Amino acid sequence: MVIVRQLPAIGGEMGARSETRHSAHSPLMLAAGYWLAGLATLFLMAWGMLLYTGHT
């Protein structure tokens, strides 16, 4: 059995809003965040390889 302990929110007196904080972030927003992070990673890796190989 896994016991999950509620961690205090950053900023002090936000304990009353901590239950609604998780429902505010929908899975679609989470997926969009991961998609944008992946897109930025691909762009930076491609640009870095172009700089590394001498293409300007």
Rosetta constraint file for C-alpha pairs under 8 A:
AtomPair CA 8 CA 12 HARMONIC 7.42 0.50
AtomPair CA 8 CA 14 HARMONIC 7.87 0.50
AtomPair CA 8 CA 15 HARMONIC 6.59 0.50
AtomPair CA 9 CA 13 HARMONIC 7.77 0.50
AtomPair CA 9 CA 14 HARMONIC 5.92 0.50
AtomPair CA 9 CA 15 HARMONIC 6.37 0.50
AtomPair CA 9 CA 18 HARMONIC 6.75 0.50
AtomPair CA 10 CA 14 HARMONIC 7.54 0.50
AtomPair CA 14 CA 18 HARMONIC 6.29 0.50
AtomPair CA 15 CA 19 HARMONIC 7.85 0.50
AtomPair CA 17 CA 21 HARMONIC 6.18 0.50
AtomPair CA 18 CA 22 HARMONIC 7.34 0.50
AtomPair CA 19 CA 23 HARMONIC 7.66 0.50
AtomPair CA 20 CA 24 HARMONIC 6.37 0.50
AtomPair CA 21 CA 25 HARMONIC 7.09 0.50
AtomPair CA 22 CA 26 HARMONIC 7.98 0.50
AtomPair CA 25 CA 29 HARMONIC 6.27 0.50
AtomPair CA 25 CA 30 HARMONIC 6.91 0.50
AtomPair CA 26 CA 30 HARMONIC 6.47 0.50
AtomPair CA 27 CA 31 HARMONIC 6.05 0.50
AtomPair CA 28 CA 32 HARMONIC 6.11 0.50
AtomPair CA 29 CA 33 HARMONIC 6.15 0.50
AtomPair CA 30 CA 34 HARMONIC 6.33 0.50
AtomPair CA 31 CA 35 HARMONIC 6.04 0.50
AtomPair CA 32 CA 36 HARMONIC 6.11 0.50
AtomPair CA 33 CA 37 HARMONIC 6.15 0.50
AtomPair CA 34 CA 38 HARMONIC 6.07 0.50
AtomPair CA 35 CA 39 HARMONIC 6.11 0.50
AtomPair CA 36 CA 40 HARMONIC 6.11 0.50
AtomPair CA 37 CA 41 HARMONIC 6.11 0.50
AtomPair CA 38 CA 42 HARMONIC 6.15 0.50
AtomPair CA 39 CA 43 HARMONIC 6.17 0.50
AtomPair CA 40 CA 44 HARMONIC 6.07 0.50
AtomPair CA 41 CA 45 HARMONIC 6.06 0.50
AtomPair CA 42 CA 46 HARMONIC 6.06 0.50
AtomPair CA 43 CA 47 HARMONIC 6.06 0.50
AtomPair CA 44 CA 48 HARMONIC 5.88 0.50
AtomPair CA 45 CA 49 HARMONIC 6.14 0.50
AtomPair CA 46 CA 50 HARMONIC 6.30 0.50
AtomPair CA 47 CA 51 HARMONIC 6.27 0.50
AtomPair CA 48 CA 52 HARMONIC 5.96 0.50
AtomPair CA 49 CA 53 HARMONIC 6.02 0.50
AtomPair CA 50 CA 54 HARMONIC 6.27 0.50
AtomPair CA 50 CA 55 HARMONIC 5.16 0.50
AtomPair CA 50 CA 56 HARMONIC 7.08 0.50
AtomPair CA 51 CA 55 HARMONIC 5.66 0.50
AtomPair CA 51 CA 56 HARMONIC 6.41 0.50
